[in-house]
Amino acid sequence: NAGTLDNLGIALHACGELTKAKETYEQALSIAPTSAKTRTNLGTLLKQQGLIAQSMEQFIAALTADPTLAEVHLNFATALQMNGDIERAEAHYQQASELQR
């Protein structure tokens, strides 16, 4: 099931098995393509690998699925900042802060 695959991806990611983690997240998304949690996890991995544009695509998809997740706004803001889009990053940092209240 998608949740189990997502959890396996998290464990692999934590152990530094980034290629296996990415494949596992992608398997989870083939089952549950609108999973904001899995898209956030994949986006975080891609951001860690320096694949900023690809990570932003995942964060956008996660926000489309669930715009109320502060974690997604925070990760997207970080990716935007890394990409030099400070104005949009600030807006998402603010949104994350408001959702955490």
SULDAMO-V760982 format. One line per field, one symbol per residue. psi: psi as a letter, one per 30 degrees, with the letter a starting at -180 (. if undefined). burial: + if it has 16 or more other ideal C-beta (glycine too) atoms within 10 Angstrom, else -. A space follows every 50 residues. Layout:
# SULDAMO-V760982
psi=???
burial=???
This chain:
# SULDAMO-V760982
psi=leeeeeeeeeeeeeggieeeeeeeeeeeffeifgjeeeeeeeeeeeeefg ieeeeeeeeeeeeeejggjeeeeeeeeeeeeffgieeeeeeeeeeeeeff .
burial=-+--++++++-++-------++-++--++--+--+++++++++++++--- ++--+++++-+++-+---+-+++++++++++-------+--++-++---- -
